[in-house]
Amino acid sequence: MVRSLVLDANLLLLLIIGQLDGGLHLHKSKRLGAYNRADLHSLHCLIEKFDYLTITPYLAAEVSNLIDLKYELRQRAFTVAQIFFTQSQQANVVICEDAQHEAFIQYGITDVSLALLVRNHVVVTNDNRLLPVLYAVNPKNVLPFASVQAVLKS
């Protein structure tokens, strides 16, 4: 059985910026202050267990907007993002349908896409407010990143 993994936007950002010099620049991103190189390692270990990553155009756009590095590091981060975006499996989305989802008003289109993808893909997130929405759809495919960290640290 082919297994696909979907990362929330912050974890995808961690993965992308973490590719720069082995995670040396994580602290330079305001969005990644809660993460360190051990978290990056945990994320890599998790990804290895899946056949491929799946992204949506929403995730790609959000991550592109969250890259807050400067100068040469910014260019390198966008190069890494470009590679990830082109090598990942793209989920088909329909904006008008996604915007009609009952959770759209509260969570926005990117998180709604995660709630739809969790039906058939494993979704890993560090967004605790989103977890109940994901669990309501398919608890077997929800993976809180805190659980990944706890398992890999022990």
N, C-alpha and C positions, 0 to 999 in steps of 0.2 A: 504494500500500500504506500503510495506517494504521500509524503507529509510536507505540508507547507507551513511556514512560520510568518506571522505578521508582527512587526514591531510598531509600538506607538511612536509618535513623532519624536519625543525626547530620547527614546532608546535608539531610534534610527540616527538621530543627531549624534548621540554618544558613539555609535559605531563609526560614523563618517569622520568626525573630528578625531576620534581615537586612532584612526589609521595614520594620522600624521605623526611621524617619529615615535611610534609605539605608545601613543597616548600622552606624550610629553606636554601637549598643549591643552589638555582638558580644562585646566584651571583658567584658561584665558577666555573661555566662553561663559557668559553670565548665566546661560541656561543650564549649564552642566555643573554648577557648584556643588550639588549633592552627590556627584559621582567621582570615582577615582579609578586608577588603573586596575585595581582588583575587580571593580565592577565591569570594566571593559573586558577583562579576562573571563569573567563569568558569562558575559554576553557571547563572547566567541565560543566558549564551551557549549553553550546552549544551541547556537546556530549550527554547530557541527552535527547535531543530532537530527537535523532536518534536511530534506532533499533540496529545498529552495526557499528563498524569501519571496514574499508577495507584497507588493505595494499598491497604493492607489495614486491617481494623480493628485488627490488632496494631500496625502502624506508627502509626496514629492514637493509640492508647492509649499507646504508648511515648513518642511525641513529646509528648503532653499531660503525661505524668509528668516529662519532662526539661526542661520550661519552668521555669527557675529564676530568673526575673527577679522583681523585687519591685514592689509597689504598682501605680501606673498603668501602668508598662511591662508588667507581668505581664498585666493586663487587656487591653492593646492586643495583646500577643502571642497571647493566646487568641482575640481577635477575628480576627486574621489566620489563625490555625490553623483557626478555624471556617469561614472563607471557603475556604481551601485544601481542607479536608476535604469540603466540600459541592460544590466545583467539580471535584474530581478524580474520575476513574473509579475505582469500587470493585471490587477483585478479589473474586470469590467464594471464600470459604475455608470449610473444614469442620474445626472444632477437633479432633474425634476422629480424623480422618484425618491432619491435620498433626502431631498429637502422636505418631502411630505412625511417622512418618518416621525413618529410620535415624540422621539427624543431630540429632534433637531433643534427646537427652541432652547432647550436647556444645555445641550452639549455641542452643537455645531456640526458641520458636515463631516469633518475629519473623524470625529469620534463616532458619529452615526455610521460611517463606513466600517469602522471596527466592529460595531454591534452587528452589522450585516455579515461581515466576513467571518465572524466567530462561529457561524453555522457550520462552515466547512474547513476552516483553517484554525490553527492554534494561534491565539493572540496573546502576546506578552505585553504587559503594561505596568507602569509604575504610578499610574493615576488611580488612586484609591476611590475617588468619587465616581469613576466610570465602572469599577468592578461590578456593582450590583446589576447594572444594565447588561453587561456581558454575561454574567452568571445566569441571568434570566433567560437568555437566548440559548446558550449551550455551555453548561458548567464544565463539561469534559474538555473543552477547548480553551479554557481561560487559564492563563498562567501569570500570576502576580510576580513581578520581578523580584520583590522581597523574598519570595519563596525560592527562587533560583539562587539568589545570593546566599540565603541561609544554608541551602543544601550544599553548595559548592565551597562554602567556608568551613563546613564541618568535616 
